[in-house]
Amino acid sequence: MRAAWVLLPALAALSAYYVYLPLPGAVSDPWKLMLLDATFRAAQQMGHLIHYLRLSHHLIVLNYLICTFDLYQLESISSEDIKVTDTVFDGVEVRVFEPPARGDESLKRGVVYIHGGGWALASARTSLYINLCRIMADSLKAVVVSIEYRLIPKARFPEQYHDAFRATKHFLQPDVLAEYSVDPSRIAISGDSAGGNLAAAVCQQLSKEEDLTVRPKLQALIYPVLQAFDFNTPSYQQNRNMPVLPRHVMINYWLYYFNGNHDLAHALLINNHTALDVGQALSFRGRLNWTSLLPPSFKKDYKPVVQTTGKAEIIQKMPALLDVRAVPLLADNETLQLQPKTYVLTCENDVLRDDGAMYAKRLENAGVDVTLDHFHNCFHGCMIFTLWPTDFSAAFQTRSSYIKWLDENL
């Protein structure tokens, strides 16, 4: 009995030590965020253990754990009025959300949505995205197409991009739009995080397709990941240890996406892959010069990290690091000028904040109508966390702002 009184406080102290993280004072629901991050870290560590034992790839294990937890949350999602159909668009699985027909039989708006998860996690069939797409379909009276692209490790770049592009292009065909009663002039392409990456890349390619008769009216990018050129932007430096996406985890996702060697992680972290003596990278440097693209409130007192000498072999081993289909922020101005009206949502407590802000500025400089919607109290991934027990006030705040912009502009 006496041992239990000693053991229990010790376990409580260890749990508190594992959960606690120093967070900015303004961040939404800090203790809930710590618990979410601790749960995610524990699941990652379990996945790594199983990977070490060679029983399965750790990302497959992590996704399995996410989906197992997700079964509980699915019960809390209402299915009233919205018709949900699983189908295939040009070989790619999609889930289509359709609002009920209105009495005037007018055409509906359309939204193609691409989920996040580091190109490796989540699904169009998980509760967080089902809930988001249902609410979008209901609030906007729009047909929402949620793309179930293939994931790491079964697919690597450019397969995720190809899936997203094929499914989107299929939906834009006039006969398909007619089948779903969608107005060809009122279609948006959207996505969050890695899905925002795919949405931006798809929009860029669609703008170059000469045979398309229907093009998206809008793109809406939610804390998108848009570049792997500079892992020392102010937001990467400021938020390097922030949940749910610390800097080293984002670098790992890039390496998984490109099927790269994880021994290169430190070289990427210090920008050795884009040093001044790496000739392949020189022509792109001006396209994400954050000293000129970011406002003072983002730059603060952070300094650029530019290596004089680096490792050109990194680009040779992973040429996708400079492929605009993977890193849309590196697109040329001629491509950016062709982009539709754009919404970019960014969060202060997010390593990817500056990716979105720089893209918004480059689009604006190219003459595109852009809304940069920045939230000071929010963190990466926050918009989808609206279901108990992972319901955050920031999620409702960001989701409301995002849907409001779509409603006013689509």
Sequence and secondary structure as in RCSB ss.txt:
>XXXX:A:sequence
MRAAWVLLPALAALSAYYVYLPLPGAVSDPWKLMLLDATFRAAQQMGHLIHYLRLSHHLIVLNYLICTFDLYQLE
SISSEDIKVTDTVFDGVEVRVFEPPARGDESLKRGVVYIHGGGWALASARTSLYINLCRIMADSLKAVVVSIEYR
LIPKARFPEQYHDAFRATKHFLQPDVLAEYSVDPSRIAISGDSAGGNLAAAVCQQLSKEEDLTVRPKLQALIYPV
LQAFDFNTPSYQQNRNMPVLPRHVMINYWLYYFNGNHDLAHALLINNHTALDVGQALSFRGRLNWTSLLPPSFKK
DYKPVVQTTGKAEIIQKMPALLDVRAVPLLADNETLQLQPKTYVLTCENDVLRDDGAMYAKRLENAGVDVTLDHF
HNCFHGCMIFTLWPTDFSAAFQTRSSYIKWLDENL
>XXXX:A:secstr
 HHHHHHHHHHHHHHHHHH     TTSSSHHHHHHHHHHHHHHHHHHHHHHHTTSS HHHHHHHHHHHHHHHHHT
T   SS EEEEEEETTEEEEEEE    TT   EEEEEEE  STTTS  TTSHHHHHHHHHHHHHHTEEEEEE   
 TTT  TTHHHHHHHHHHHHHTSHHHHHHTTEEEEEEEEEEETHHHHHHHHHHHHHTT TT S   SEEEEES  
  SS TTSHHHHHTTT SS  HHHHHHHHHHHTT  GGGHHHHHTTGGG TT HHHHTTGGGG HHHHS HHHHT
T      SS  HHHHHH GGGG TTT GGG  HHHHTT  EEEEEEEEE TTHHHHHHHHHHHHHTT  EEEEEE
EEEETTGGG EETTEE HHHHHHHHHHHHHHHHH 
